[in-house]
Amino acid sequence: MSNETNYSAGDKLLFWGCFIALITTAFAFITRAFLVNTPDLWPAAFWGGCSTRSGTIRSRNMAVRYQHHLFSLIIDNVGYKTAMIFSFVCYVVYAGLALTAHGIVTGVEGDALAAAQKEAYGYLYWGSVILGLGNGTVEAFINPVVATMFHKEKTKWLNILHAGWPGGLVLGGVLTILLGEQAAADWRILIYLIAIPAIVFLVMLIKANFPLNERVASGTSYKEMLAEFGVIGAFIAFFLIFKQLGMVFGWSNGVTWGIILVTVIGYGVYCQSIGRPILIFLCLIMMPLATLSWVPTGPLPAL
């Protein structure tokens, strides 16, 4: 590992690969927002302009994106490279499902169209779920990779890394607008647009040497790490995770709360800590901040 100011070429390559991965999530969000919120694209092709279905597609993507909290708990055991490959596979599967949906409704007319739209909507629904999972997985691996690699300058490099999100939204949005006529003629071009940064980050990272997790390198136990978050922090995280999963899978409130309570109690028994007050405070103030970073790509354009 390089020192504080003289980072190796491998370090920089790994960092910029993570940066491009975050740009990919932004491209995925902004192109999907255009597809869902432009009446002549997905609403016209798959659900006849129904705002309920538009909202469902938006919310399912955002719901599963919360799962990076859950994935972060096992990232040490899964490995950063495995997580990176998994995120790329999610983008491929999303593209495959969206393109399959296009094929189902293309050329269908009359009485058969309603049935075709219903079938195709199912592909878009699960495609949005998987897209959210891919985006969340990117968040789960890029943050610890950069924080570990630049452990003496975490704030600097994490700030640079996260410039990829707004930058990707702007770049992806501008490209989508410039492709307006082409997208109106064939919206699949917006699906292909995501492939550009996705392939770039895969090529950059597939042979990269990922750093050993900072917790593992320092000799800190898994239990000690969880104790920092504590049972209060766990409740906040698991509440968000399982409430959103309940939306995706249609769980009742009783089932959702049962899972939340059992999981939080198990966490508390294991870590035996309520958590650091400052960390809990940061978790609370991050929720509205994170929500504001997502909303402009979802419901607001439709309003």
N, C-alpha and C positions, 0 to 999 in steps of 0.2 A: 504493500500500500504506500502511496506517495505521501509526502509531508504536507504541511498546511497550505503552502502557497505554490508548490511545484507538483501539480498533478500530472499523472502519466497520460499518454495518448489513449490508453485503454480506459482510464477513468472518464475522460472527456467523451469518448465514443459511447460508453455506457450511459452517461448522463444525457447526451443528446438523443440517444435511442429512447430513453424514458420520456424525454420532452416530446418527441414525435408521437409516442404512444398516447400521451395526454391530448395532443392535438387531434389524434384519431377519435378520442371520445367526444371532443367538441364538434368535429365534423359529423359524427354520428348523430349527436343531439340536434344540431342545427338543420341538417338535411331532413331528418325525421320530422322536425317541427314544421318545415315548409310543406312536406308531403301531407301531414295531417291537417294543417291549417289552411291550405290552399284549396278552395272548393272544387276546382277543376281537376285535382289530382286524386289522392286516395278517397276523399269523401264522395266524389262523383263516381269513382270506379267501383268502390266496395260497399258503401253504405248509404248511398243516395243523399248525402249531406246531413245525416243524423248526427247532431252534436253530442249525443250520449256516447255513441261509439267512438267519436273523435276523442272525447275525454277519457274513455276507457283505455284506448291505445296509449295516450300520453301518460296516464297514471301508472300503467303496468310497467313501462320502461323506467319511470322514476322510482317505483316501488322496489324493484329488484336491485336498483343501483345502491340502495341502502345496505345490501348484503356484503359490501366490502368490509363492514364492521365485523361481520361473522367470519368472513374469509381471513381477515387479519389475525384471528385467533389461532389459525392453523398454518399460516404462511411459513413459519419456521420449519415445520415438518414437510410441507408440500414442496417448498423451494421456489425461489424467485423465477428461475427459468421455466419451470413447469407452469407457474401462474401466467407468465408472459405468453407461452404457447397456447394455454387454455383461452386467454383473452382473444388471441388471434382466431382461434377456432370458432369462438362465439360470433365474431364478425362475419366469418365465412358462412356459418349456419344461418345467421340473420339474413344475409344476402340471398342465400339459397331459398329460404322460406318466402322472402318478399318477391323474388323472381318467379317462384312457383305460383304464388298468388296471382301475379300478372298473367301467367299462362292460363290459369283456370278461367278467368273472365274474358280474356281476349277472344273476340269473334263470337261471343255468346249473345244471343238476343232473345226477345220474347219471354215466354213463360220460364224458360230454363235459366234466365239471367239471375233471378232472385236466389235460386238454389246455388248457382255458381258463386254469387257474391257472398252468401253465407259460408260456404266452404272456404273461399279465399280469405275471408275475414279471420277465420280460425288460424290460418297460416300467419297472417299479419300479427295477430294477438300474441302467439307464442314466439314469433320473431322478435317482437318488442320486448318480451320477457327475457329472451336470450341476449338481446342487445344490451339491456340494462345489466345483465350479469357480466357481460364482457367489459362494459364500462367500469363497473364496480371492481372487477378483478384488476384492471389497470391501476386504479387508485390503491388497491391493496398491496401491489408490489413496488410501484415507483417511489412512493414516499419512504418506506424503510430502506430501499436501495440507496437513494440519494442521501438520506440522513446518516446512514452507516458509512457510505463512501466518503462523504465530506463532513465527518463528525466534528471537526474543529471549526467549521464554517457552515453549520446547518442552516441558520437563518438566511444567509446570503443565497445559498444554492437552492433551498426550498422555495424561496421567493422567485428566483429565476425560473425554476421548474414550473411553478403554478401560473406563470405568465402564459404558458401554453394553452390554458383553458380559455381566457378571454381572447387571446390571439387566434386560437383555432376557431372560435365562434365568429369572429370578424372575418377571417379569411374564408372559412367555409360559407358564411353568409353571402359574402361578396361574390364568390364563385357561383353559388346557387342562383343569385340574382342575374349574373351575367349569362348563365345558362337558361334563362327564363323561357325563351322560345323553344329551345331544344327539349327542356324538361316538360313543357306543356305538351309537346308532341310525343314524348316518350319519357315518363318519369323514372325509368330504370337508370338513366344517366346519373341521377342523384345517389343511387345505390352504388354504382361503380365509383363515384367520387370518393367514397369512404375507403375504397381499396388502395388508393394512392398512399396515404400515410400509413395504413395498416401493413402493407407490404414493405414499406421503408423501415418501420420499426422492427419487423420480424427479421429482415436481412441484417440490420445493425446489431440486434441482440442475440440472435440464435447461436452465435459462436462466442459471445462475450463471457468473460469470467466474472460472475456475480460475487460480491463480497460476502463474507460470513456475517450473519446477523449480529448486530452490535450486542444484543443481549447474550447470545451464545458466546461471543468472543470475550465478553467481560466476566463470564462465569456466573451470571445472574440466573437463578432458577426460574422456571416457568411460573411457579407459584408466587414468587416474589414480584414478578412482572404483573400478574393479575391482581395482586394485592394493591398495587399503585392505583389501579382503576377502582377496585373495591365493589361492594355490593350495590352501592348507590349508582355508581357509574355503569355497572352491569344492567341495572334496572332501566336506565335511560336508553342504553344501546339495544337491549332485548325488546323493550317496548316498541321502539322504532322498527326493528327488524321484523318481529312477529306480527305487528299490526299491519305492516305492509304486505307480508307474505299472506296474511289472512285475506287481504283484498284480492290477491292474485288467485288463490285457491278456493276462495269462497267459504272460509271458516266462519263459524258463528262466533259471537263475542265470548261465549263461555269457553269454547275450545281455545280461542286465542289467548284469553287471560289465563287459562289453565296452563298453557305451555309457557307463558311468560313467567308465572309464579314458580313453577317447577324448576325452570332453568335458572332463575335468579337465586332461588333457595339453594340449589345445587352449587352454584357459583360461590355463594356466601359461605357455605359449609367448607368448600375447598380452600378458598383464599383467606377466610377469617379476617376480613378487613372491610371497613366501610368506605375506604378510599381516601386519597388525599383531597382536602377541601379545595385547593386551588385547581386541581384537575377536574373535579366535579363542576366547579364554577365555569371553567373553560368549555366543558361539554354543553352546559346550558346556554351559554351565549353563542356557541357555534351553530346551534340549531336554526335560529332565525337567519343567521348569516348564510349558512349553506342553502337554506330554502330560497333566499333571494337570488343566489347564484344560479338556481335551476329554473325558477318560475318564468323568466323572460323567454326561455326556449320552449315553454309549454303552453299554459292557458292564456297568457296575456296577448299573444298575437291574434288569437281568435276573438278576443274582446274588442 
